Amino acid sequence: MLPLHIGSDHPLGMAVLILLAFGPFLLAGAVVFVVRRRDTAAEQQELNASGDGRGAR
């Protein structure tokens, strides 16, 4: 249903609205993905540096 009390929206305006509505969530998801991947790589590097992966005991 098209709300006619404000008129039809321009396609560029609709794209900007969608970007503003969902952009922050997409950016936050990307940041979480990159940080988790970096942490996992650092953890793997620590395990590999400690020898056989079980650590020094």
Buried (B, 14 or more C-beta within 10 A) or exposed (E): EEEEEEEEEEEEEEEEEEEEEEEEEEEEEEEEEEEEEEEEEEEEEEEEEEEEEEEEE
